[in-house]
Amino acid sequence: MTINNHSGVQLRIRGKVQGVGFRPYVWQLAQRLQLHGDVCNDGDGVVVRIQEDPAEFIAQLHQHCPPLARIDSVESEPFAWTQPPADFSIRQSAGGTMNTQIVPDAATCPECLVEMNTPGERRYRYPFINCTHCGPRFTIIRAMPYDRPFTVMASFPLCAQCDNEYRDPYDRRFHAQPVACPACGPHLEWFSAGERAEKEEALQAAVSRLKAGGIVAVKGIGGFHLVCDARNDDAVALLRLRKHRPAKPLAVMLPGDDGLPEPARRLLTTPAAPIVLVQKRYVAALSEGIAPGLTEVGVMLPANPLQHLLLQEMNCPLVMTSGNLSGRPPAITNAQALEDLHEIADGFLLHNREIVQRMDDSVVRDSGEMLRRSRGYVPDAVALPPGFHDVPPMLCLGADLKNTFCLVRGEQAVISQHLGDLSDDGIQQQWRDALRLIQNIYDFTPQRIVHDAHPGYVSSQWASEMNLPTETVLHHHAHAAACLAEHGWSLDGGDVIALTLDGIGMGENGALWGGECLRVNYRECEHLGGLPAVALAGGDLAAKQPWRNLLAQCLRFVPDWQRYPETSVLQHQNWNVLARAIERGINAPLASSCGRLFDAVAAALQCAPESLSYEGEAACALEAMASQCAGVEHPVTVPLDGNQLDLAVFWQQWLTWQAKPAERAWAFHDALARGFATLMRLQAEERGIKTLVFSGGVMHNRLLSARLAFYLHDFTLLFPQRLPAGDGGLSLGQGVIAAARALAQK
């Protein structure tokens, strides 16, 4: 190629281009094409300066990108060299804030795994091996751009051999920021009742404790896991006892994916390496205590080198549950883990690489449906739908349970990792830390705060303290809008009919909603009908004790309820006092809650405990019971009474129908789906609408969603897939609603 004096071209490359080996890739491509210039990271992505015509370079740039990279745009402009370059080089990156995308943490790549298992290699059995294609990213960043001095790896000066690899453009670790080896990098430590060990001895001590039936706290990339042998009934029972987690399912890490269905295997082996829910029949030899009463179990494969080493040594499934006391935030520091978990764990397998950002394991179904979006997916940006341009910067605070927050600006949104229940002080601090970092690295200063309409939410109180204009969004409008945004529904796409089903959320005029049919676009939400409002007997206790909801349903819809054997569960409770409180409206607010209806039916079938130990426990048990039935002809209906579902008819038919418990559970799901489908069809046909949207936490119920799809197959149906149907996706919904309203005012 001909060099044209001092003139050149500067290319601005945006996308997922930092921390993925992109600069070495550019350098190698430039060498092949015999180009002169340089490449560097900055706050907007990657800048390439070339003296020659860049056409061939740009054409080839997209063809062989590194595995974790993604190019969103390449912008070109003239550039004048003060001194013509003699070759092509990688320039030192400058510090600063970032408008490009940060890369999520990535599971160990095949090349590193082979190297770690090859005797004689420098990193043989090294539990912190990584390269440009894998390893920690977001969890170790302090500031951008993504270079070693701005990460926790600044505490580990490179040895001569690692430094040579880091500087060698032909090496897999060229500019791999977490690069390390046994000579210069992090190392393992073992603590147990005065016993201490380091490195390989620490690993072997942990393995010995696990093989003896013990519980070990293991530090990972984004937090701690509590680990035990998943086949050992006693170990699993002891873990549940110590952690005060009597029934909530435990995730299991498998040595391999043999026997699993192909869709699950594909998800498990992606760089995100999430927990994937599969049918129990695919996973052999697990303790019955792993997921009691349920048909699915969450499985994962090793996602980091230490986990690979543990599984190789144990060669059996291991429980991998979050390293926290029940109801407390997971630990991210060694000191916090030693303090919080000393009464649970028999030993601690720690290391001295700091965790900056807590990052829980992501959870998906084998269908790809996202249940919890965190490690491996965050902080990937989400493109806003067509029509959303130049959106002013907004901070959207999400809900108080399963919290995420969302930054919206320009044409994209960045959704935080799953943070959890904001009522906990520790999680509030982790929330602030996450917000501070993400705002800093994206150079994000909000002009408006968007929050849920519930004035009692912690997030709503925070909004009032931020000294910025605020905007409230109805909870269920946000649910529907999040699903629309995920599917790329354009700003001018018009109205849809939405079904939003969950526990409760704030509706219009202070009403508590949870089973609503809505006419929705990004700017507006009109209530069309849904479930009738029923008392939440005992207020918040109604979400924890299913029998309270059965009593409330009976008092409202079944005058002769005491003659049915399904209500015998109430005879063991002090129901008379509660009935008088409901009658007088004492601590019994009305709510049209689908979640509490599920609880009531579960209580009637006695598949739910008297008091729930985790959110959704009764509904999960009811779905599991229904899954034992392949389908059945039944007389149960939920007809319409105007624009509301008639639950009086449902209860009369359901209570008098004699059938097996599994058949009655299936019939409830089917009848409820058919009732909602009838309402949605009526409202849609009345308005000439062809697209239906489904969201809210109840939509994670596979059977209910499948029956809705069956009855409404002739419409275009939008279900959440890449974002959680529950409150984990709510912050994006708030963002697109507020953005649409802001753009309408321009």
Phi, psi and omega in degrees: 000145184274131177275132184252076176051233184262358182280151181201192181227138173252128178252128175257115183250120180247156179136210178266083192231007176242138180078018183233013182078025185284319179297316175300322178298315177299316181300314182294321177296318179297323178296317181297324182270002178057048179267160176241136179154212179199172180218145176206161170274149164212189186294345181256000180136238180234135177248126176243126177247125185231137179277332184269180173296125187271004190302311182293323178300313181295320181298319182276343185302322185278349193279327186226047181301151173303156187304325185265358186271156171210127179265122177265324181201152173230116180249138185240141174209153180297152180214138180248124178279137171285329177218121181303135181288145180273341181204198175244129187226168173257118182276156174297134178278152178261148174291169178145180181273173195228137172246353176276190185259138174275146183269134175294162173297144186234142180296156181305130183280162181300323181296316179294325181294317177298315181299317181296333183259011181256111177303140181097338176289150180301327184255027176301122180059031178269119189282008179233024179296141178197174176205193182291347183260359184199171175107186183289145177225277186297327184287349182244004184278134171257326181201169178250159005286171184282085174229155188309317181298342182257016178235174177294344180288352174300338179282355183237086179302139183289139171286172184299319182291317177295322179296321177296318177297317182299328184264355183269110184298342180267358183270147179297341181255017178300116181058031170279110191293325179276009186307140181195168176212175181301336183281331188230354188255190178298160177217161181279152174222144179240132177231132176196108173046053178087346179276136179224147176205164180227157172056229184299325179295326177295316178299315182293326176296319178295317180298317179299318180294320179294318180294335178275004179090015181273176179244129183236133172273123185241126178278129180249215182275319184241012180163198182247149170244148166263126193236139170206170178292118185286353177267345189269106182302318182294318180295318180295317179297321179294319177299315179297318181297310183291326183273355184058047181232079191291331189221338184302133185299149180253138176283150183233132174262128183259151176293334180198178185255017179301134176088349180278152178295151186302318178301321178293319180298320179298317181291318183296331185260010172284163176303334179288329178045060182281173163286133180239129177279126178228162176295140182303331185296342179277349185239113185270160167062035174262151174299143176297341181280000182290310181218071188298130175079001183249160180263347181246155174223143178273122180239155177213163173252161177306132184248351178218164186301321180298318178296321176301315181296318178299313182292325177296320181288319184278322181053043178203162177296141178238136169296133175228086181250160188300140183276075179206157167291146180305126180087357180251156179290146177298143179289150173233351177246155178300316182297318180294319179296316180297325180283313187285327192251008186293337178269357179253311187272143174275345179194164184233121173259100188250174169210171187254023170265122186290148171256120179274315183243124171296137181215103179290162174294136173285153181230127178226161171273164179294347173280350184097355180295125183280128176254325175214121185257112183208245185305135178090341181241335182256136012254049174306133179283154178247124178289134176287154183294165177306139181100343178268098181234143175052044178291130177295151184295127180227141173254121183249125194269350177074204180254176181274337176254147182049043190293139159227156168246167186218132172259126180241130179197141177065245181242016182215165177229146175240118181260133181291171172292163173301127182246331173106213189270114185287356177286346182271131182299320181296320178290325175301320179292319177295325176299312180297319180297316180296317180297316181300314182293312184293321175298320182294311186285338176263005181050053189252119174239107184290148173259347183209146176249129181246133184214169180293154182286350181285115184291341181274355179294143172303318181296325177292323176294319177299318181302320182290344182263000189267001175056039176223158174303140181241157177219133179262148179228133177298139186304313187279335170298317179296320177303310183295318182294325178298319179293319176301313182297318180301324182270007175072026178297122188291159181302324180259026183287349178087193187276153169227164170259127184243142171244116183240115186236126177201200177287279172213156172202158184286127177253202181290144174055034176078005179289147176264116182256164175184001179209069197243142169255125189229148163266125191225139155227186184294333185263333190232157178214120178242128180280128184248339182156192179147214179283148173288154179282136180229150182297138168271094189291111183090012178066238183298335179296338180296332179280352184246340183231098187304327182300330178299323180286327174297317178299314181298319178295317181295315180298329182275322193238347187231086184302325183258035189301332186290348180274353183265133181297336180295341181264007182298335179301334181283336182294340179273359181247164177276065190288333182298316179297316181293323179297320178294322178296319178296315181300324182268358180072028180269116181048046182216063180296150180276140179210138177268064191266120175288323179301319181286334174294317175301318179300319182296316180293321177298321178295319180296325179272000178054038174257003178244146177289166179300318177234131183282146178258350175206156182297133178083005184300315182294317180295321178296318179295322180293318177296320178297320177296316181296329182292346177284351179249130181278002184123146184206144171290135184210160182266005190277133177225160170233083184286173177268142169240091191071237178254015177244151174284135185270096182283340176297316177296316180304307185297321180297316181288318185290319182290332182269349180277121180269117180200173177293151180305318180296322178293322180289324176295317179296318181298322177300310179302315184294314182295319179296316178299318181294322177296313178296321180297320178299316179297314181295317180298316179301312182292322181291314182294326177299329185250002180069031182262136184250353184244131180241141183239143181230133179201180186098154187301330179296337180290353172287350176287111186295321183292314179299315180298319180294320179290323174299314179298324179296314184282344184238029188296340183273002174257166167278121187248129178244112175250147175300141179224304183272347175237151179297143175291333181278204188290348177296339178259359189297323185297324177294319177301317175302319184295314183288329176295310180296323179295316180298320179292321179294318181293329179292337182270353181287000000 
